[in-house]
Amino acid sequence: MKQSPAPTPASTRGRTVKERDVPRTALFGEEPALFGHVAEVGGDVVAFALWFRNFST
């Protein structure tokens, strides 16, 4: 499991993200923010899970 500190306002300054880029980079970027899993039975998708990491203090 890869572990890294959560982004802070200082580490996110200067970054620009366009709406059309969010889904691809969120799921398929170098450091995805969203994760998805599917369950199959007999080759048919019967369930899915879409999740993300979130830490609250």
Secondary structure, DSSP 4 states (H G I P E B T S, - for coil): ----PPP-HHHHTT----GGGHHHHHHHSSS-SEEEEEEEETTEEEEEEEEE-----
